[in-house]
């Protein structure tokens, strides 16, 4: 008796999964609970396990295919059991050298360029501008270009010095360009207009080697490359459309004096260095860890900001579960620090590092990136002063954290220097009113400016 292995919903929001790698090959014995394959969900890479024992008789789809939830991916049974297509001798998931279905074809092959033969391989990405900072040549106005002659035209081509320099840097042939300057002189705007057509014409050799990026741009045989969406990018697009469109969002910004937090963190670092080599004592507490702790304690006082919009009701949480945005190669994920208001700075530091590391490896469990009640997004380490973040529904607020900047400040009537941090809160107006959000930020600012409040 055969059993079909189906694509399981490995996360609460998963609608389809990409089969990354088969861990069991056809003909291998399988026991209940064995890992059959790795599957990329909308948030992480998870394991697909066997629900029945026997022999893996057939891979219905190949590695790399995207399969909707509940669709079959493999067959388990006893040796000798009949399986449709198992004796065809074709690679799994294919028939007559072609993908088994259109969905698999779309998942495993990029869309062909309509302007080139389908037998040609996909072209590398074309750059929108060269290293000299030129305009986007793909959006140039109507062309003023003549077919490039087979031989160089007699006489000297009239062109401005700037046009000659641009042509030399980009490897363009001025002989095929119609000038619009005085007496037919070629000027820079003529090259910008004619560049797309000149891309297929004969180029002159530049006097000096060009940067590799410019060379990549000029050597591209097509103006673009289509890249299929990853599962996480699909989810990001869907969630953003749910946030920016229907959610009435407003923003509140405040500036925080971080001098005392700076001194407190240095004291913590010094105490950690005297920990005697114990990993937990030597953990470095970051400014982000301190902000997480402060936000969690402020939310405990302002439960109206620790809430979910639920269409026909508002859910006010009595627990604080903070989502922290972590950038990964294919987008963004928000692992959750649960009961953040009840944890020490050391516990938050250890947990945030562990979650961030496993998030970048796509190894988080679904319960580790779902169920947040409020979010924090920090771009300060990338030298961003301030920004506005997008609310992650059903949460009703997110805090955008900029960098700690040293700037001139007035203290006691005299000008000095101080460390300042700008915080911007995005609020869902259906849940949080302006005064409500302002009171939360006032409490948060007070805690950061008097860090002893974090241990009260």
C-alpha angles and dihedrals in degrees: 000000000000128000124203118225110218133197103264127210096253094177132035093250099037116128099164138004137210114229101228101181139351111234093185121051129210111283095024120126115251130201127196108277096023115139108250100177147344115250128196109221128186090279113016147003109269136181122252108211132197118259093190136038130235133076126328098242101177146002105224092191132029127238109279096037121127113225130186118239113276094021115125119255104171145004127235123192145115123308109273096026111139115251123184109253093000093120096045093099090225123127113271113276095017137095125194089352093303130105114273095239141007093254091058091045091055091047096050103036130052118234111272121245108253091212097060136050114278091235092067118095118248113276124241116257115285116229118237093218138008129245092270089069097249124169124273099282094193089069096048120141125252113320126255099192138126126207111278110253120237090240132032111273116251117260131022120311111236110233138145118254090248092052091050092050093049091048091050093049093048098038094240126159110234090197092080097049125096110217124223097190127098111314091001094303116167113240132184095267090058090059092050090052096044100040097095092055093041090055088082096040129087113287128208121232112256119236092241134027114277125226115271093243092057090046089052090051094050095044095054110116094201131041095237147008125226114220119191115241117258118229093254093049090052090053093048091052092049094047094047091052087053091051111038096041109045101022115088098220130189129178135226123193129192135172121228130204103232099180095105093044088051091054092044092052092050089052091050091050091051091050090049092052089057091054092105098240097304106145094217092049093045096052111128115234110217128206087250090058090052091049091049090053092047093048091049092052092045090051089053087061095041106043089165087076093045094072147113128226107229103179096244098032144015119242113213110199122221089194126066115225110171121205113208118199114236121188114225131179095269101036137294137325130183115216113194129234103206122214088005092167090061097050130089123240090254092053091048091049093051094044096045092053093048093048093046093049094050091043090059089049090049090237102125121126117234092250089057096061103033134071100044117158098198134009138222124199117188122192096159092109087061092057095254114152097200141336143166120253128209117247115246105223136257084030114089101212145032130186120221113207122201131191127293103249129191109226142155112281135175114241122178091343095309131100116245140142128274141169113251133185126196119214123190121192120202109208133195101227091207088069108017123049122206095256091046092054092044092054091051091052091047090055092046092049091050091052094050093046090049103035093180084078088070091067097040 
